[in-house]
Amino acid sequence: MQEIKELLQHVIFGIPLYKWALALTIFFLFIILRKVFSLTIAKTFEKIVSKTKTEVDDKILSIIISPLNFLFIIIGLWIALTILNIKADIVSHLIKSLFIFDIFWIFYNLVNVFSPEVYKFTEKFGKDLSKEIASLIIKLSKLFVIILGIVAILQEWGINVSTLIASLGIGGLAVALAAKDTLANFFGGLSILADKSMKIGDWVQIGDIEGIVEDIGIRTTKIRTFDKGLVTVPNNYIATNSVINFSRRNVRRVKMYIGVVYSTSSETLNKIVNDIRDLINNHPEVAKDQTIAIYFDRFGDSSLDIFIYFYTNTAQWLEYLRIKEEIQFKIMEIVEKNGSSFAFPSRSIYFENEATFKIKSEEK
């Protein structure tokens, strides 16, 4: 027993060993209590609130549950450091900073949990850009909470933020210049929302980038290309470039030439053109309020070319391909039915006979 007492009185970093043992025991006890709280009390409350008619209590519980778990660690660390009689200012500031972090964690969760309510609120002002505006509000709210939390922690450590910014001097100017692009992207995002040039889910083309808009953020917009790559585009680039929004159209154009052989008579060619014109004009999936043009257009190098121009009544790509394919098969039937055929590139070479060649040689 005497040896044990002597061992416990052994000093490490100026603190007796028994205090180290007690502090670690208390700290690990709070970690165990945190686990017990998570598996029993928290689960019990989750079952209780899940049976109520309102969702408010479910949301409140989801907001505070993780910060409460972390609070056990903060309290355990605080008691352990108190037992060790560590009263340095740095320890005090550390514990208080952790408390501040825990409080702002609650505010951050508050923004996350009530995000659906923000989406519902923005829908009242129009559904066109409600998702984008709500997403911007949520991201700005999160950024505000983070900045406010950092400022509060800095104040706890005795750092005056306003004085810090003022004292940066040339460094502050450098930061401002570095943030120039960020500000340009931010205002670019605002201009996208104001212009309503696109929204989430739209099929767009910006320069060489083409795909589906997945997210419009504060600084960048994410576009999922058709090969499933995710392209992150700075908002400033979008604001200063042309945006082609394919989703805004309700029709899609078909423009093509077909060429029939030169042996086709004028009467047959006229019949083919009229039959194709009737086909397009009477097809139920061709947009009748758009331009329709079917004409014998030109004498090609090896074919008589018919110009076909119309719009399908859908902009959906697969539907467009189906309608176009159906019409092209029927055009083939029309050409075959009228006894003609499609031309292919060809070149004719004419040779003079031997007698003619000799006469021309003798004349020379």
QUIQUIQUI-V416484 format. One record per residue. RES is the residue in one small letter. OMEGA is omega in whole degrees, -180 to 180 (none if undefined). BURIAL is # if it has 24 or more other C-alpha atoms within 12 Angstrom, else .. Layout:
res:omega:burial
RES:OMEGA:BURIAL
RES:OMEGA:BURIAL
This chain:
res:omega:burial
m:180:.
q:179:.
e:179:.
i:179:.
k:179:.
e:179:.
l:-179:.
l:178:.
q:180:.
h:-173:.
v:175:.
i:-177:.
f:176:.
g:-178:.
i:179:.
p:-176:.
l:-178:.
y:177:.
k:175:#
w:-179:#
a:-180:.
l:-179:.
a:180:#
l:179:.
t:179:.
i:-178:#
f:179:#
f:176:.
l:179:.
f:175:#
i:177:.
i:178:.
l:177:#
r:179:#
k:179:.
v:178:.
f:-178:.
s:-174:#
l:-176:.
t:-175:.
i:-179:.
a:180:#
k:179:.
t:179:.
f:178:.
e:178:.
k:-179:.
i:-176:.
v:179:.
s:-179:.
k:180:.
t:-177:.
k:-178:.
t:179:.
e:-177:.
v:-179:.
d:176:.
d:-179:#
k:179:#
i:180:#
l:-180:#
s:178:#
i:-170:#
i:-171:#
i:-179:#
s:175:#
p:177:#
l:176:#
n:-179:#
f:-179:#
l:178:#
f:180:#
i:-180:#
i:-179:#
i:179:#
g:179:#
l:180:#
w:180:#
i:-179:#
a:179:#
l:177:#
t:178:.
i:-180:#
l:180:#
n:176:.
i:-174:.
k:179:.
a:-180:.
d:-178:.
i:178:.
v:179:.
s:179:.
h:-180:.
l:-179:.
i:180:#
k:178:#
s:178:#
l:176:#
f:178:#
i:178:#
f:-179:#
d:180:#
i:-179:#
f:172:#
w:177:#
i:179:#
f:178:#
y:177:#
n:178:#
l:178:#
v:-180:#
n:-174:#
v:-177:#
f:176:#
s:177:#
p:178:.
e:178:.
v:178:#
y:179:#
k:-179:.
f:-178:.
t:178:.
e:179:.
k:-178:.
f:179:.
g:-175:.
k:-175:.
d:-177:.
l:-177:#
s:-180:#
k:-178:#
e:-180:#
i:179:#
a:179:#
s:179:#
l:179:#
i:-179:#
i:-179:#
k:177:#
l:178:.
s:178:#
k:179:#
l:179:.
f:179:.
v:-179:#
i:-179:#
i:-180:.
l:178:.
g:179:#
i:179:#
v:-180:#
a:179:#
i:178:#
l:177:.
q:178:.
e:180:#
w:176:.
g:180:.
i:177:.
n:-173:.
v:-179:.
s:178:.
t:179:.
l:-179:.
i:-179:.
a:-177:.
s:-179:.
l:176:.
g:-180:.
i:178:.
g:177:.
g:177:.
l:178:.
a:178:.
v:180:.
a:178:.
l:179:.
a:-179:.
a:-178:.
k:-180:.
d:178:.
t:178:.
l:178:.
a:178:#
n:179:#
f:180:#
f:173:#
g:177:#
g:177:#
l:180:#
s:177:#
i:180:#
l:-178:#
a:-179:.
d:-177:.
k:-178:#
s:178:#
m:176:#
k:-179:#
i:-179:#
g:-180:#
d:174:#
w:-175:#
v:172:#
q:179:#
i:-174:#
g:179:.
d:-176:.
i:-180:#
e:179:#
g:-177:#
i:180:#
v:180:#
e:-178:#
d:173:#
i:-175:#
g:180:#
i:-175:#
r:-175:#
t:174:#
t:-178:#
k:-179:#
i:178:#
r:-179:#
t:-176:#
f:172:.
d:174:.
k:172:.
g:179:.
l:-179:.
v:177:#
t:-174:#
v:176:#
p:-179:#
n:179:#
n:178:#
y:179:#
i:-177:#
a:-177:#
t:179:.
n:179:.
s:178:.
v:175:#
i:-178:.
n:-177:#
f:-179:#
s:-178:#
r:179:.
r:178:.
n:177:.
v:178:#
r:-171:#
r:170:#
v:180:#
k:-178:.
m:173:.
y:168:#
i:-178:#
g:176:#
v:-174:#
v:-179:#
y:179:#
s:178:.
t:180:#
s:-180:.
s:180:.
e:179:.
t:180:#
l:179:#
n:179:#
k:179:#
i:-179:#
v:-179:#
n:179:#
d:178:#
i:179:#
r:177:#
d:179:.
l:-177:#
i:-177:#
n:-177:#
n:-178:.
h:-175:.
p:-177:.
e:174:#
v:-179:#
a:-176:#
k:-179:.
d:178:.
q:-179:.
t:174:.
i:-178:#
a:175:#
i:-175:#
y:168:#
f:-165:#
d:-174:.
r:173:.
f:-179:.
g:-180:.
d:-178:.
s:-178:.
s:170:#
l:-168:#
d:177:#
i:-180:#
f:-179:#
i:-175:#
y:178:#
f:180:#
y:171:#
t:-178:#
n:177:#
t:176:#
a:178:#
q:-170:.
w:-178:.
l:177:.
e:178:.
y:179:#
l:180:.
r:-180:.
i:-179:#
k:179:#
e:-180:.
e:-179:.
i:-180:#
q:176:.
f:-180:.
k:175:.
i:176:#
m:178:#
e:180:.
i:-179:#
v:180:#
e:-179:.
k:-179:.
n:173:#
g:178:.
s:179:#
s:-180:#
f:-180:#
a:173:#
f:-177:.
p:-178:.
s:179:.
r:179:.
s:179:.
i:-178:.
y:180:.
f:173:.
e:180:.
n:-172:.
e:-178:.
a:180:.
t:180:.
f:-179:.
k:-180:.
i:-180:.
k:179:.
s:-180:.
e:179:.
e:178:.
k:none:.
